[in-house]
Amino acid sequence: MSTADTPASFTIMLLPSQRSFTSTGQTTVLEAAALAGLRLSSSCRNGTCRACLCRLLDGTVQYRIDWPGLSADEKATGWILPCVALPTSDLIIDQVDFLETPNPTDSADTKRGRGRGF
């Protein structure tokens, strides 16, 4: 496989916990977090309920859908919906709620991450 065929890898850091994980531009922030054993707050997973709303402090995303549930003002001030946001660079995200699972497939033993409150 050539370098051109290798998907990009981006680092995503969650604040205030400073937990980080990697993602390709082919998985949403929410999906990448789950693969890393972090269950972010979410509900609909399609960009309408806003349960996963958090602020992007640095980096860029594109959306899987044309109409994510954000106003133009919210987008302009850095609010994103991780359930439909695909990273296009390294990201620093603030106000993230999550539960951490030691094994991504085992949700019985969890530890709370620091964010707005789960």
Jmol script that loads the backbone (N, CA, C; Angstrom):
load data "model"
ATOM      1  N   MET A   1       0.854  -1.173   0.000  1.00  0.00           N
ATOM      2  CA  MET A   1       0.000   0.000   0.000  1.00  0.00           C
ATOM      3  C   MET A   1       0.897   1.232   0.000  1.00  0.00           C
ATOM      4  N   SER A   2       0.659   2.144  -0.895  1.00  0.00           N
ATOM      5  CA  SER A   2       1.462   3.360  -0.965  1.00  0.00           C
ATOM      6  C   SER A   2       1.009   4.354   0.091  1.00  0.00           C
ATOM      7  N   THR A   3       1.850   5.349   0.343  1.00  0.00           N
ATOM      8  CA  THR A   3       1.513   6.388   1.317  1.00  0.00           C
ATOM      9  C   THR A   3       0.241   7.112   0.915  1.00  0.00           C
ATOM     10  N   ALA A   4       0.025   7.287  -0.387  1.00  0.00           N
ATOM     11  CA  ALA A   4      -1.181   7.967  -0.864  1.00  0.00           C
ATOM     12  C   ALA A   4      -2.438   7.158  -0.545  1.00  0.00           C
ATOM     13  N   ASP A   5      -2.301   5.827  -0.422  1.00  0.00           N
ATOM     14  CA  ASP A   5      -3.443   4.973  -0.117  1.00  0.00           C
ATOM     15  C   ASP A   5      -3.702   4.834   1.382  1.00  0.00           C
ATOM     16  N   THR A   6      -2.756   5.259   2.202  1.00  0.00           N
ATOM     17  CA  THR A   6      -2.886   5.140   3.649  1.00  0.00           C
ATOM     18  C   THR A   6      -3.737   6.283   4.178  1.00  0.00           C
ATOM     19  N   PRO A   7      -4.818   5.978   4.913  1.00  0.00           N
ATOM     20  CA  PRO A   7      -5.642   7.058   5.454  1.00  0.00           C
ATOM     21  C   PRO A   7      -4.834   7.906   6.435  1.00  0.00           C
ATOM     22  N   ALA A   8      -5.140   9.190   6.466  1.00  0.00           N
ATOM     23  CA  ALA A   8      -4.489  10.092   7.411  1.00  0.00           C
ATOM     24  C   ALA A   8      -4.855   9.677   8.830  1.00  0.00           C
ATOM     25  N   SER A   9      -3.993   9.990   9.758  1.00  0.00           N
ATOM     26  CA  SER A   9      -4.266   9.724  11.163  1.00  0.00           C
ATOM     27  C   SER A   9      -4.187  11.043  11.914  1.00  0.00           C
ATOM     28  N   PHE A  10      -5.226  11.335  12.671  1.00  0.00           N
ATOM     29  CA  PHE A  10      -5.300  12.589  13.411  1.00  0.00           C
ATOM     30  C   PHE A  10      -5.408  12.293  14.900  1.00  0.00           C
ATOM     31  N   THR A  11      -4.779  13.138  15.716  1.00  0.00           N
ATOM     32  CA  THR A  11      -4.872  13.022  17.166  1.00  0.00           C
ATOM     33  C   THR A  11      -5.984  13.933  17.660  1.00  0.00           C
ATOM     34  N   ILE A  12      -6.834  13.400  18.510  1.00  0.00           N
ATOM     35  CA  ILE A  12      -7.940  14.163  19.094  1.00  0.00           C
ATOM     36  C   ILE A  12      -7.714  14.208  20.598  1.00  0.00           C
ATOM     37  N   MET A  13      -7.626  15.422  21.151  1.00  0.00           N
ATOM     38  CA  MET A  13      -7.450  15.583  22.595  1.00  0.00           C
ATOM     39  C   MET A  13      -8.723  16.152  23.191  1.00  0.00           C
ATOM     40  N   LEU A  14      -9.165  15.552  24.297  1.00  0.00           N
ATOM     41  CA  LEU A  14     -10.357  15.994  25.012  1.00  0.00           C
ATOM     42  C   LEU A  14      -9.941  16.792  26.245  1.00  0.00           C
ATOM     43  N   LEU A  15     -10.518  17.958  26.400  1.00  0.00           N
ATOM     44  CA  LEU A  15     -10.271  18.779  27.587  1.00  0.00           C
ATOM     45  C   LEU A  15     -11.531  18.824  28.421  1.00  0.00           C
ATOM     46  N   PRO A  16     -11.458  18.949  29.686  1.00  0.00           N
ATOM     47  CA  PRO A  16     -10.263  19.214  30.477  1.00  0.00           C
ATOM     48  C   PRO A  16      -9.473  17.968  30.871  1.00  0.00           C
ATOM     49  N   SER A  17      -9.893  16.779  30.475  1.00  0.00           N
ATOM     50  CA  SER A  17      -9.252  15.534  30.930  1.00  0.00           C
ATOM     51  C   SER A  17      -7.875  15.294  30.318  1.00  0.00           C
ATOM     52  N   GLN A  18      -7.602  15.893  29.175  1.00  0.00           N
ATOM     53  CA  GLN A  18      -6.374  15.695  28.404  1.00  0.00           C
ATOM     54  C   GLN A  18      -6.218  14.259  27.909  1.00  0.00           C
ATOM     55  N   ARG A  19      -7.323  13.523  27.802  1.00  0.00           N
ATOM     56  CA  ARG A  19      -7.304  12.201  27.161  1.00  0.00           C
ATOM     57  C   ARG A  19      -7.177  12.419  25.668  1.00  0.00           C
ATOM     58  N   SER A  20      -6.425  11.568  24.998  1.00  0.00           N
ATOM     59  CA  SER A  20      -6.315  11.694  23.552  1.00  0.00           C
ATOM     60  C   SER A  20      -6.421  10.321  22.904  1.00  0.00           C
ATOM     61  N   PHE A  21      -6.792  10.341  21.630  1.00  0.00           N
ATOM     62  CA  PHE A  21      -6.923   9.127  20.835  1.00  0.00           C
ATOM     63  C   PHE A  21      -6.732   9.527  19.387  1.00  0.00           C
ATOM     64  N   THR A  22      -6.615   8.552  18.519  1.00  0.00           N
ATOM     65  CA  THR A  22      -6.405   8.855  17.106  1.00  0.00           C
ATOM     66  C   THR A  22      -7.628   8.473  16.288  1.00  0.00           C
ATOM     67  N   SER A  23      -7.695   9.073  15.119  1.00  0.00           N
ATOM     68  CA  SER A  23      -8.800   8.816  14.199  1.00  0.00           C
ATOM     69  C   SER A  23      -8.318   9.043  12.777  1.00  0.00           C
ATOM     70  N   THR A  24      -8.964   8.378  11.867  1.00  0.00           N
ATOM     71  CA  THR A  24      -8.772   8.703  10.457  1.00  0.00           C
ATOM     72  C   THR A  24      -9.879   9.674  10.082  1.00  0.00           C
ATOM     73  N   GLY A  25      -9.792  10.293   8.982  1.00  0.00           N
ATOM     74  CA  GLY A  25     -10.857  11.166   8.518  1.00  0.00           C
ATOM     75  C   GLY A  25     -12.073  10.388   8.044  1.00  0.00           C
ATOM     76  N   GLN A  26     -12.028   9.057   8.194  1.00  0.00           N
ATOM     77  CA  GLN A  26     -13.126   8.215   7.734  1.00  0.00           C
ATOM     78  C   GLN A  26     -14.055   7.790   8.860  1.00  0.00           C
ATOM     79  N   THR A  27     -13.707   8.099  10.102  1.00  0.00           N
ATOM     80  CA  THR A  27     -14.575   7.792  11.235  1.00  0.00           C
ATOM     81  C   THR A  27     -14.893   9.081  11.973  1.00  0.00           C
ATOM     82  N   THR A  28     -16.098   9.176  12.485  1.00  0.00           N
ATOM     83  CA  THR A  28     -16.471  10.376  13.233  1.00  0.00           C
ATOM     84  C   THR A  28     -15.688  10.429  14.542  1.00  0.00           C
ATOM     85  N   VAL A  29     -15.671  11.595  15.137  1.00  0.00           N
ATOM     86  CA  VAL A  29     -15.028  11.761  16.439  1.00  0.00           C
ATOM     87  C   VAL A  29     -15.671  10.806  17.448  1.00  0.00           C
ATOM     88  N   LEU A  30     -16.986  10.692  17.416  1.00  0.00           N
ATOM     89  CA  LEU A  30     -17.711   9.803  18.329  1.00  0.00           C
ATOM     90  C   LEU A  30     -17.287   8.344  18.137  1.00  0.00           C
ATOM     91  N   GLU A  31     -17.212   7.893  16.897  1.00  0.00           N
ATOM     92  CA  GLU A  31     -16.811   6.512  16.601  1.00  0.00           C
ATOM     93  C   GLU A  31     -15.365   6.253  17.017  1.00  0.00           C
ATOM     94  N   ALA A  32     -14.486   7.204  16.729  1.00  0.00           N
ATOM     95  CA  ALA A  32     -13.073   7.045  17.087  1.00  0.00           C
ATOM     96  C   ALA A  32     -12.904   6.971  18.600  1.00  0.00           C
ATOM     97  N   ALA A  33     -13.663   7.780  19.322  1.00  0.00           N
ATOM     98  CA  ALA A  33     -13.608   7.736  20.785  1.00  0.00           C
ATOM     99  C   ALA A  33     -14.038   6.354  21.281  1.00  0.00           C
ATOM    100  N   ALA A  34     -15.104   5.816  20.714  1.00  0.00           N
ATOM    101  CA  ALA A  34     -15.591   4.494  21.119  1.00  0.00           C
ATOM    102  C   ALA A  34     -14.536   3.422  20.864  1.00  0.00           C
ATOM    103  N   LEU A  35     -13.860   3.510  19.737  1.00  0.00           N
ATOM    104  CA  LEU A  35     -12.804   2.546  19.429  1.00  0.00           C
ATOM    105  C   LEU A  35     -11.645   2.645  20.417  1.00  0.00           C
ATOM    106  N   ALA A  36     -11.474   3.830  21.017  1.00  0.00           N
ATOM    107  CA  ALA A  36     -10.413   4.046  22.008  1.00  0.00           C
ATOM    108  C   ALA A  36     -10.885   3.746  23.433  1.00  0.00           C
ATOM    109  N   GLY A  37     -12.117   3.264  23.583  1.00  0.00           N
ATOM    110  CA  GLY A  37     -12.635   2.922  24.901  1.00  0.00           C
ATOM    111  C   GLY A  37     -13.278   4.073  25.640  1.00  0.00           C
ATOM    112  N   LEU A  38     -13.648   5.126  24.927  1.00  0.00           N
ATOM    113  CA  LEU A  38     -14.305   6.285  25.532  1.00  0.00           C
ATOM    114  C   LEU A  38     -15.712   6.405  24.975  1.00  0.00           C
ATOM    115  N   ARG A  39     -16.683   6.442  25.851  1.00  0.00           N
ATOM    116  CA  ARG A  39     -18.067   6.586  25.408  1.00  0.00           C
ATOM    117  C   ARG A  39     -18.483   8.034  25.642  1.00  0.00           C
ATOM    118  N   LEU A  40     -18.513   8.822  24.561  1.00  0.00           N
ATOM    119  CA  LEU A  40     -18.915  10.224  24.657  1.00  0.00           C
ATOM    120  C   LEU A  40     -20.424  10.324  24.808  1.00  0.00           C
ATOM    121  N   SER A  41     -20.881  11.391  25.440  1.00  0.00           N
ATOM    122  CA  SER A  41     -22.324  11.635  25.533  1.00  0.00           C
ATOM    123  C   SER A  41     -22.897  11.694  24.130  1.00  0.00           C
ATOM    124  N   SER A  42     -23.991  10.988  23.915  1.00  0.00           N
ATOM    125  CA  SER A  42     -24.654  11.013  22.609  1.00  0.00           C
ATOM    126  C   SER A  42     -26.039  10.417  22.759  1.00  0.00           C
ATOM    127  N   SER A  43     -26.846  10.625  21.747  1.00  0.00           N
ATOM    128  CA  SER A  43     -28.177  10.043  21.748  1.00  0.00           C
ATOM    129  C   SER A  43     -28.546   9.619  20.336  1.00  0.00           C
ATOM    130  N   CYS A  44     -28.841  10.577  19.465  1.00  0.00           N
ATOM    131  CA  CYS A  44     -29.362  10.248  18.135  1.00  0.00           C
ATOM    132  C   CYS A  44     -28.299   9.728  17.168  1.00  0.00           C
ATOM    133  N   ARG A  45     -27.076  10.188  17.313  1.00  0.00           N
ATOM    134  CA  ARG A  45     -25.960   9.839  16.430  1.00  0.00           C
ATOM    135  C   ARG A  45     -26.173  10.264  14.980  1.00  0.00           C
ATOM    136  N   ASN A  46     -27.058  11.239  14.764  1.00  0.00           N
ATOM    137  CA  ASN A  46     -27.252  11.723  13.394  1.00  0.00           C
ATOM    138  C   ASN A  46     -27.258  13.244  13.290  1.00  0.00           C
ATOM    139  N   GLY A  47     -26.797  13.931  14.335  1.00  0.00           N
ATOM    140  CA  GLY A  47     -26.629  15.381  14.257  1.00  0.00           C
ATOM    141  C   GLY A  47     -27.842  16.217  14.573  1.00  0.00           C
ATOM    142  N   THR A  48     -28.872  15.636  15.176  1.00  0.00           N
ATOM    143  CA  THR A  48     -30.071  16.432  15.447  1.00  0.00           C
ATOM    144  C   THR A  48     -30.331  16.703  16.922  1.00  0.00           C
ATOM    145  N   CYS A  49     -29.996  15.787  17.819  1.00  0.00           N
ATOM    146  CA  CYS A  49     -30.393  15.950  19.230  1.00  0.00           C
ATOM    147  C   CYS A  49     -29.473  16.884  20.014  1.00  0.00           C
ATOM    148  N   ARG A  50     -28.240  17.038  19.596  1.00  0.00           N
ATOM    149  CA  ARG A  50     -27.249  17.923  20.210  1.00  0.00           C
ATOM    150  C   ARG A  50     -26.723  17.422  21.555  1.00  0.00           C
ATOM    151  N   ALA A  51     -26.975  16.178  21.902  1.00  0.00           N
ATOM    152  CA  ALA A  51     -26.482  15.629  23.172  1.00  0.00           C
ATOM    153  C   ALA A  51     -24.956  15.609  23.231  1.00  0.00           C
ATOM    154  N   CYS A  52     -24.296  15.521  22.100  1.00  0.00           N
ATOM    155  CA  CYS A  52     -22.834  15.438  22.061  1.00  0.00           C
ATOM    156  C   CYS A  52     -22.157  16.794  21.851  1.00  0.00           C
ATOM    157  N   LEU A  53     -22.922  17.856  21.802  1.00  0.00           N
ATOM    158  CA  LEU A  53     -22.407  19.201  21.522  1.00  0.00           C
ATOM    159  C   LEU A  53     -21.188  19.529  22.381  1.00  0.00           C
ATOM    160  N   CYS A  54     -20.120  19.980  21.756  1.00  0.00           N
ATOM    161  CA  CYS A  54     -18.929  20.422  22.476  1.00  0.00           C
ATOM    162  C   CYS A  54     -18.190  21.447  21.613  1.00  0.00           C
ATOM    163  N   ARG A  55     -17.188  22.077  22.194  1.00  0.00           N
ATOM    164  CA  ARG A  55     -16.490  23.168  21.511  1.00  0.00           C
ATOM    165  C   ARG A  55     -15.143  22.707  20.971  1.00  0.00           C
ATOM    166  N   LEU A  56     -14.921  23.020  19.698  1.00  0.00           N
ATOM    167  CA  LEU A  56     -13.652  22.746  19.034  1.00  0.00           C
ATOM    168  C   LEU A  56     -12.730  23.935  19.274  1.00  0.00           C
ATOM    169  N   LEU A  57     -11.640  23.712  20.014  1.00  0.00           N
ATOM    170  CA  LEU A  57     -10.699  24.792  20.312  1.00  0.00           C
ATOM    171  C   LEU A  57      -9.632  24.933  19.241  1.00  0.00           C
ATOM    172  N   ASP A  58      -9.289  23.815  18.603  1.00  0.00           N
ATOM    173  CA  ASP A  58      -8.270  23.852  17.564  1.00  0.00           C
ATOM    174  C   ASP A  58      -8.511  22.702  16.599  1.00  0.00           C
ATOM    175  N   GLY A  59      -8.260  22.955  15.319  1.00  0.00           N
ATOM    176  CA  GLY A  59      -8.410  21.938  14.297  1.00  0.00           C
ATOM    177  C   GLY A  59      -9.629  22.184  13.423  1.00  0.00           C
ATOM    178  N   THR A  60      -9.844  21.262  12.495  1.00  0.00           N
ATOM    179  CA  THR A  60     -10.957  21.393  11.556  1.00  0.00           C
ATOM    180  C   THR A  60     -11.673  20.057  11.392  1.00  0.00           C
ATOM    181  N   VAL A  61     -12.968  20.153  11.129  1.00  0.00           N
ATOM    182  CA  VAL A  61     -13.795  18.977  10.865  1.00  0.00           C
ATOM    183  C   VAL A  61     -14.636  19.240   9.627  1.00  0.00           C
ATOM    184  N   GLN A  62     -15.113  18.168   9.036  1.00  0.00           N
ATOM    185  CA  GLN A  62     -16.158  18.271   8.022  1.00  0.00           C
ATOM    186  C   GLN A  62     -17.289  17.383   8.505  1.00  0.00           C
ATOM    187  N   TYR A  63     -18.475  17.578   7.949  1.00  0.00           N
ATOM    188  CA  TYR A  63     -19.636  16.842   8.441  1.00  0.00           C
ATOM    189  C   TYR A  63     -20.104  15.793   7.454  1.00  0.00           C
ATOM    190  N   ARG A  64     -20.598  14.687   7.995  1.00  0.00           N
ATOM    191  CA  ARG A  64     -21.167  13.611   7.182  1.00  0.00           C
ATOM    192  C   ARG A  64     -22.450  14.046   6.498  1.00  0.00           C
ATOM    193  N   ILE A  65     -23.111  15.017   7.090  1.00  0.00           N
ATOM    194  CA  ILE A  65     -24.398  15.479   6.570  1.00  0.00           C
ATOM    195  C   ILE A  65     -24.295  16.961   6.239  1.00  0.00           C
ATOM    196  N   ASP A  66     -25.173  17.432   5.375  1.00  0.00           N
ATOM    197  CA  ASP A  66     -25.152  18.836   4.965  1.00  0.00           C
ATOM    198  C   ASP A  66     -25.756  19.762   6.000  1.00  0.00           C
ATOM    199  N   TRP A  67     -26.551  19.245   6.897  1.00  0.00           N
ATOM    200  CA  TRP A  67     -27.303  20.093   7.822  1.00  0.00           C
ATOM    201  C   TRP A  67     -27.119  19.701   9.277  1.00  0.00           C
ATOM    202  N   PRO A  68     -25.887  19.661   9.795  1.00  0.00           N
ATOM    203  CA  PRO A  68     -25.775  19.296  11.211  1.00  0.00           C
ATOM    204  C   PRO A  68     -26.578  20.265  12.059  1.00  0.00           C
ATOM    205  N   GLY A  69     -27.073  19.804  13.195  1.00  0.00           N
ATOM    206  CA  GLY A  69     -27.958  20.601  14.048  1.00  0.00           C
ATOM    207  C   GLY A  69     -27.272  21.752  14.744  1.00  0.00           C
ATOM    208  N   LEU A  70     -26.572  22.576  13.988  1.00  0.00           N
ATOM    209  CA  LEU A  70     -25.879  23.750  14.514  1.00  0.00           C
ATOM    210  C   LEU A  70     -26.263  24.979  13.710  1.00  0.00           C
ATOM    211  N   SER A  71     -26.398  26.110  14.389  1.00  0.00           N
ATOM    212  CA  SER A  71     -26.641  27.366  13.679  1.00  0.00           C
ATOM    213  C   SER A  71     -25.322  27.862  13.088  1.00  0.00           C
ATOM    214  N   ALA A  72     -25.402  28.798  12.169  1.00  0.00           N
ATOM    215  CA  ALA A  72     -24.196  29.395  11.585  1.00  0.00           C
ATOM    216  C   ALA A  72     -23.351  30.054  12.672  1.00  0.00           C
ATOM    217  N   ASP A  73     -24.005  30.709  13.633  1.00  0.00           N
ATOM    218  CA  ASP A  73     -23.274  31.341  14.742  1.00  0.00           C
ATOM    219  C   ASP A  73     -22.548  30.303  15.592  1.00  0.00           C
ATOM    220  N   GLU A  74     -23.201  29.181  15.867  1.00  0.00           N
ATOM    221  CA  GLU A  74     -22.557  28.127  16.658  1.00  0.00           C
ATOM    222  C   GLU A  74     -21.340  27.567  15.927  1.00  0.00           C
ATOM    223  N   LYS A  75     -21.484  27.323  14.642  1.00  0.00           N
ATOM    224  CA  LYS A  75     -20.350  26.829  13.860  1.00  0.00           C
ATOM    225  C   LYS A  75     -19.208  27.839  13.880  1.00  0.00           C
ATOM    226  N   ALA A  76     -19.545  29.124  13.724  1.00  0.00           N
ATOM    227  CA  ALA A  76     -18.535  30.182  13.683  1.00  0.00           C
ATOM    228  C   ALA A  76     -17.785  30.321  15.007  1.00  0.00           C
ATOM    229  N   THR A  77     -18.441  29.970  16.110  1.00  0.00           N
ATOM    230  CA  THR A  77     -17.791  30.088  17.418  1.00  0.00           C
ATOM    231  C   THR A  77     -17.213  28.756  17.906  1.00  0.00           C
ATOM    232  N   GLY A  78     -17.158  27.765  17.025  1.00  0.00           N
ATOM    233  CA  GLY A  78     -16.430  26.541  17.318  1.00  0.00           C
ATOM    234  C   GLY A  78     -17.212  25.371  17.867  1.00  0.00           C
ATOM    235  N   TRP A  79     -18.529  25.451  17.927  1.00  0.00           N
ATOM    236  CA  TRP A  79     -19.305  24.320  18.432  1.00  0.00           C
ATOM    237  C   TRP A  79     -19.383  23.245  17.360  1.00  0.00           C
ATOM    238  N   ILE A  80     -19.247  21.984  17.786  1.00  0.00           N
ATOM    239  CA  ILE A  80     -19.323  20.855  16.853  1.00  0.00           C
ATOM    240  C   ILE A  80     -20.207  19.753  17.428  1.00  0.00           C
ATOM    241  N   LEU A  81     -20.603  18.844  16.552  1.00  0.00           N
ATOM    242  CA  LEU A  81     -21.353  17.646  16.931  1.00  0.00           C
ATOM    243  C   LEU A  81     -20.486  16.430  16.581  1.00  0.00           C
ATOM    244  N   PRO A  82     -19.790  15.859  17.563  1.00  0.00           N
ATOM    245  CA  PRO A  82     -18.878  14.742  17.301  1.00  0.00           C
ATOM    246  C   PRO A  82     -19.511  13.531  16.623  1.00  0.00           C
ATOM    247  N   CYS A  83     -20.826  13.362  16.759  1.00  0.00           N
ATOM    248  CA  CYS A  83     -21.472  12.189  16.160  1.00  0.00           C
ATOM    249  C   CYS A  83     -21.460  12.219  14.636  1.00  0.00           C
ATOM    250  N   VAL A  84     -21.327  13.399  14.052  1.00  0.00           N
ATOM    251  CA  VAL A  84     -21.306  13.513  12.591  1.00  0.00           C
ATOM    252  C   VAL A  84     -20.087  14.273  12.084  1.00  0.00           C
ATOM    253  N   ALA A  85     -19.142  14.601  12.989  1.00  0.00           N
ATOM    254  CA  ALA A  85     -17.946  15.363  12.621  1.00  0.00           C
ATOM    255  C   ALA A  85     -16.794  14.424  12.278  1.00  0.00           C
ATOM    256  N   LEU A  86     -16.237  14.611  11.098  1.00  0.00           N
ATOM    257  CA  LEU A  86     -15.076  13.848  10.645  1.00  0.00           C
ATOM    258  C   LEU A  86     -13.847  14.745  10.760  1.00  0.00           C
ATOM    259  N   PRO A  87     -12.810  14.325  11.469  1.00  0.00           N
ATOM    260  CA  PRO A  87     -11.633  15.184  11.596  1.00  0.00           C
ATOM    261  C   PRO A  87     -10.905  15.331  10.264  1.00  0.00           C
ATOM    262  N   THR A  88     -10.429  16.540  10.006  1.00  0.00           N
ATOM    263  CA  THR A  88      -9.592  16.792   8.833  1.00  0.00           C
ATOM    264  C   THR A  88      -8.218  17.297   9.266  1.00  0.00           C
ATOM    265  N   SER A  89      -7.982  17.326  10.579  1.00  0.00           N
ATOM    266  CA  SER A  89      -6.697  17.708  11.169  1.00  0.00           C
ATOM    267  C   SER A  89      -6.686  17.190  12.607  1.00  0.00           C
ATOM    268  N   ASP A  90      -5.588  17.411  13.316  1.00  0.00           N
ATOM    269  CA  ASP A  90      -5.578  17.133  14.750  1.00  0.00           C
ATOM    270  C   ASP A  90      -6.601  18.051  15.402  1.00  0.00           C
ATOM    271  N   LEU A  91      -7.238  17.587  16.491  1.00  0.00           N
ATOM    272  CA  LEU A  91      -8.292  18.360  17.151  1.00  0.00           C
ATOM    273  C   LEU A  91      -8.023  18.507  18.641  1.00  0.00           C
ATOM    274  N   ILE A  92      -8.427  19.651  19.184  1.00  0.00           N
ATOM    275  CA  ILE A  92      -8.514  19.849  20.628  1.00  0.00           C
ATOM    276  C   ILE A  92      -9.954  20.249  20.894  1.00  0.00           C
ATOM    277  N   ILE A  93     -10.641  19.440  21.707  1.00  0.00           N
ATOM    278  CA  ILE A  93     -12.069  19.630  21.954  1.00  0.00           C
ATOM    279  C   ILE A  93     -12.290  19.850  23.441  1.00  0.00           C
ATOM    280  N   ASP A  94     -13.083  20.863  23.789  1.00  0.00           N
ATOM    281  CA  ASP A  94     -13.370  21.197  25.182  1.00  0.00           C
ATOM    282  C   ASP A  94     -14.819  20.869  25.512  1.00  0.00           C
ATOM    283  N   GLN A  95     -15.088  20.742  26.799  1.00  0.00           N
ATOM    284  CA  GLN A  95     -16.425  20.483  27.330  1.00  0.00           C
ATOM    285  C   GLN A  95     -16.969  19.144  26.859  1.00  0.00           C
ATOM    286  N   VAL A  96     -16.134  18.137  26.939  1.00  0.00           N
ATOM    287  CA  VAL A  96     -16.518  16.803  26.485  1.00  0.00           C
ATOM    288  C   VAL A  96     -16.888  15.928  27.678  1.00  0.00           C
ATOM    289  N   ASP A  97     -18.064  15.315  27.602  1.00  0.00           N
ATOM    290  CA  ASP A  97     -18.506  14.346  28.599  1.00  0.00           C
ATOM    291  C   ASP A  97     -18.192  12.953  28.066  1.00  0.00           C
ATOM    292  N   PHE A  98     -17.638  12.089  28.925  1.00  0.00           N
ATOM    293  CA  PHE A  98     -17.409  10.720  28.476  1.00  0.00           C
ATOM    294  C   PHE A  98     -17.341   9.769  29.652  1.00  0.00           C
ATOM    295  N   LEU A  99     -17.549   8.514  29.348  1.00  0.00           N
ATOM    296  CA  LEU A  99     -17.281   7.414  30.273  1.00  0.00           C
ATOM    297  C   LEU A  99     -16.145   6.620  29.665  1.00  0.00           C
ATOM    298  N   GLU A 100     -15.216   6.182  30.495  1.00  0.00           N
ATOM    299  CA  GLU A 100     -14.073   5.420  30.021  1.00  0.00           C
ATOM    300  C   GLU A 100     -14.277   3.960  30.378  1.00  0.00           C
ATOM    301  N   THR A 101     -14.109   3.091  29.405  1.00  0.00           N
ATOM    302  CA  THR A 101     -14.205   1.662  29.662  1.00  0.00           C
ATOM    303  C   THR A 101     -12.824   1.050  29.475  1.00  0.00           C
ATOM    304  N   PRO A 102     -12.382   0.193  30.399  1.00  0.00           N
ATOM    305  CA  PRO A 102     -11.060  -0.419  30.264  1.00  0.00           C
ATOM    306  C   PRO A 102     -10.950  -1.246  28.988  1.00  0.00           C
ATOM    307  N   ASN A 103     -12.036  -1.871  28.599  1.00  0.00           N
ATOM    308  CA  ASN A 103     -12.090  -2.653  27.369  1.00  0.00           C
ATOM    309  C   ASN A 103     -13.247  -2.081  26.563  1.00  0.00           C
ATOM    310  N   PRO A 104     -12.999  -1.569  25.348  1.00  0.00           N
ATOM    311  CA  PRO A 104     -14.077  -0.941  24.583  1.00  0.00           C
ATOM    312  C   PRO A 104     -15.324  -1.792  24.406  1.00  0.00           C
ATOM    313  N   THR A 105     -15.213  -3.110  24.532  1.00  0.00           N
ATOM    314  CA  THR A 105     -16.393  -3.960  24.372  1.00  0.00           C
ATOM    315  C   THR A 105     -17.071  -4.256  25.696  1.00  0.00           C
ATOM    316  N   ASP A 106     -16.501  -3.788  26.818  1.00  0.00           N
ATOM    317  CA  ASP A 106     -17.057  -4.048  28.149  1.00  0.00           C
ATOM    318  C   ASP A 106     -17.441  -2.736  28.805  1.00  0.00           C
ATOM    319  N   SER A 107     -18.732  -2.448  28.886  1.00  0.00           N
ATOM    320  CA  SER A 107     -19.172  -1.177  29.448  1.00  0.00           C
ATOM    321  C   SER A 107     -19.586  -1.298  30.908  1.00  0.00           C
ATOM    322  N   ALA A 108     -19.430  -2.469  31.533  1.00  0.00           N
ATOM    323  CA  ALA A 108     -19.859  -2.643  32.921  1.00  0.00           C
ATOM    324  C   ALA A 108     -18.973  -1.877  33.898  1.00  0.00           C
ATOM    325  N   ASP A 109     -17.680  -1.829  33.657  1.00  0.00           N
ATOM    326  CA  ASP A 109     -16.748  -1.146  34.553  1.00  0.00           C
ATOM    327  C   ASP A 109     -16.350   0.172  33.905  1.00  0.00           C
ATOM    328  N   THR A 110     -16.913   1.264  34.381  1.00  0.00           N
ATOM    329  CA  THR A 110     -16.650   2.551  33.751  1.00  0.00           C
ATOM    330  C   THR A 110     -16.108   3.554  34.744  1.00  0.00           C
ATOM    331  N   LYS A 111     -15.450   4.571  34.200  1.00  0.00           N
ATOM    332  CA  LYS A 111     -14.899   5.652  34.993  1.00  0.00           C
ATOM    333  C   LYS A 111     -15.313   6.958  34.320  1.00  0.00           C
ATOM    334  N   ARG A 112     -15.809   7.908  35.081  1.00  0.00           N
ATOM    335  CA  ARG A 112     -16.277   9.163  34.500  1.00  0.00           C
ATOM    336  C   ARG A 112     -15.123  10.065  34.105  1.00  0.00           C
ATOM    337  N   GLY A 113     -15.283  10.725  32.948  1.00  0.00           N
ATOM    338  CA  GLY A 113     -14.342  11.749  32.522  1.00  0.00           C
ATOM    339  C   GLY A 113     -14.862  13.110  32.937  1.00  0.00           C
ATOM    340  N   ARG A 114     -13.980  14.066  33.049  1.00  0.00           N
ATOM    341  CA  ARG A 114     -14.389  15.396  33.486  1.00  0.00           C
ATOM    342  C   ARG A 114     -14.818  16.218  32.288  1.00  0.00           C
ATOM    343  N   GLY A 115     -16.024  16.702  32.321  1.00  0.00           N
ATOM    344  CA  GLY A 115     -16.579  17.560  31.295  1.00  0.00           C
ATOM    345  C   GLY A 115     -17.706  18.345  31.911  1.00  0.00           C
ATOM    346  N   ARG A 116     -18.774  18.513  31.194  1.00  0.00           N
ATOM    347  CA  ARG A 116     -19.924  19.262  31.702  1.00  0.00           C
ATOM    348  C   ARG A 116     -20.725  18.464  32.714  1.00  0.00           C
ATOM    349  N   GLY A 117     -20.535  17.188  32.786  1.00  0.00           N
ATOM    350  CA  GLY A 117     -21.350  16.313  33.633  1.00  0.00           C
ATOM    351  C   GLY A 117     -22.137  15.379  32.753  1.00  0.00           C
ATOM    352  N   PHE A 118     -22.172  14.138  33.079  1.00  0.00           N
ATOM    353  CA  PHE A 118     -22.803  13.135  32.213  1.00  0.00           C
ATOM    354  C   PHE A 118     -24.246  12.992  32.550  1.00  0.00           C
TER     355      PHE A 118
END
end "model"
wireframe off; spacefill off
backbone 0.3
color backbone group
